[in-house]
Amino acid sequence: MDEDSRYEAVRSRDARFDGEFFFAVETTGIYCRPSCPAVTPKRRNVRFFTTAAAAQGSGFRACRRCRPDAVPGSAAWNVRADVVGRAVRLIGDGIVDREGVAGLASRLGYSARQVQRQLTAELGAGPVALARAQRAHTARVLLQTTELPITEIAFAAGFASVRQFNDTVRAVYASTPSEVRAAAPRGGRSAGRTATPSAGIPLRLAHRGPYQAGAVFDLLAQEAVPGIEEVSGPAGNRTYRRTLRLPHGTAIVAVEEAPGEGAGQGRAAHPGGWLDARLHLTDLRDLTTAVQRLRRLFDLDADPYAVDERLGADARLAPLVAARPGLRSPGAADADELAVRALVGPRRAEELVRRYGKALDASCGSLTHLFPEAAVLAGAEPRGPLGALTTALADGAVRLDPGADRDEAHGALLSVPGLDARTIAVIRTRALGDPDVGPPGADTPDSWRPWRSYALQHLRAAGELDQ
């Protein structure tokens, strides 16, 4: 989009572009999402930014009315396979907070200077600034949804010191941390969403456009592995719960099927909404990573408008898209786990959990274990395709993390004995989040590109393709 087109999106308050770009008003010093309900500023006073971090780096503070830091991320970063897209996914997973810019660069196979240059050139902000914006958002969530002491929140959000935390919150929100907490919106702390560490952290996982929650929960219920996952409740009001292994500890997470306000299924009437979630973390430093993994699992950063427009133009898919606008292509909460499950199937996966999974310190209902790590499986069952795959995952010969190069990972998977094309396609679609994977051996029309993964989801949902 050129700047004139962006301004037209701002004038029309078009929520389709929330997260795709941000605009700032020079006369007020505030930056917003395109759908901000405030009076539209004059064109000469508006500046546009690709990321919230770039707006913050130019001295603008977040609008208190539209909360631009809470919008879904740009769909481009999940789709793109280049170094910038891979870098943004890794930063979202918390790599900069845990390993620094050097760790990010090492995972990407570039020097720190090259990564800084490419991110700054395209996004207007380097890796440190992008991570800082993410930490600020995490801090606001914790301030407004928990009763944790402010000092604990500072370190839980990833800040190196309380002073750095205070300075960042003031710069981004033009308020002290205490003032941010006091300004919690209705429907937050004041409406019973307040959390203590034992009660978990309540969150709204935002998405753009319509969202077919039923189809996603159907798939999760079909695939659920006892001990690490469960889906409970009647259709339309189900809860998905699972355990997660995270960098600093473990978690039990729950996501509700029932859509949040404005999250209905109709394209025109509902520009977006959210899924309600609650996270129980053993270490609050894992909050950002846990949220990003849930977003990948539920495909919450997709652009359903672009997908539906492309697939809806195909004669075969048009009625399916019309019946299920906003259908998603679910990913994975743990890429290595997904790869193993794609290979062995649900019954064998359940057996692996019972035999080799790590028991939780305190079980929660039917959730009792973590899925076994690749290194544990490689040592316990080194023979056959399972041993070959888990050994490759454990020693890094196959990388499926958010920053992995999809083509390189595909080539590495092809070299693993016992993996067939169908299994590799599932891993590429789900673990690597590739939106354009076609069924092995089948010709798919070019009109489905670059959204073949979504096209197949439509065919499966309509019963025209095997699960």
Summary of the structure (lengths in Angstrom):
residues: 467
radius of gyration: 21.7
end to end distance: 37.5
largest distance: 67.1
contacts: 1560
relative contact order: 0.09
helix: 48%
strand: 14%
